[in-house]
């Protein structure tokens, strides 16, 4: 029982932690992201994630925190969509 409660608390806390790195995410606003991409004349990078997805956590820890990835993300308008909400 305690282990189950601990895991539940851990999952809930992980959902509160924002994405790391310097990627300037537009969060959950599809219309704003499309407008920004049109104004900047840049392609849209869409990151679909959930709070419970272990692969998403690995992407955030290993990929989105990488300096080369964050540097290259400047060529895109980055949209972060929480699929738990939609």
C-alpha positions, 0 to 999 in steps of 0.5 A: 500500500505504501509503495503504491501511494509513493508511486502515485505521489511521484507521478503527480509531482512529475506532472508539476515539473516544467520541461527543462532546457531553454526551448521557448515552449508555447504551452497548450495554445494551438492557435497562438503557436500557428499565429507565431509560426506564420509571423516568424515564417518558421515551421512548427515543432509539436511535442505531445506529452502526458504526465504519466509517460516515461518516454516523455520524461526521458525526452525532457531529461535527455533530449530537451536539456541538450544544448545542441537541441535547444540551440537548434530549436530556435529554427522552430516555433515550439508547441508543447501539448499536454495530452492529459488535458485534451 
